Amino acid sequence: FVQQTKWSLQLMTQRALEAESNVEKLKQEISILQGELESSKVENENLKAGQTTDPGAVTRNVDFALQNLHKIITGANWSIRQLTLGVESLHFVTEVLESTGKISEVEAEKE
């Protein structure tokens, strides 16, 4: 049982490290998307000011904005799923550790 617990803890540690790596990648992607968002905001302000009246440019800007929003939504959904899986894993580890503690108490009482 102890070996199984150790294995579970190692697995949870590995998952946590992978989640941390994914979080770093998402932070980088968010940073890139924020830069693109700022560029889009500037271009949007220019459009509002009437500096660009080309319908093709407006269409491209709208398409670009929609693509970025889709990327952000997809990334957020993925992050939420990863966090949910992490929480479930932590609950499992908690249950295993609680069981281990109870077993240790029973063995101590037997001695």
Secondary structure by P-SEA (a helix, b strand, c coil): caaaaaaaaaaaaaaaaaaaaaaaaaaaaaaaaaaaaaaaaaaaaaaaacccccaaaaaaaaaaaaaaaaaaaaaaaaaaaaaaaaaaaaaaaaaaaaaaaaaaaaaaaac
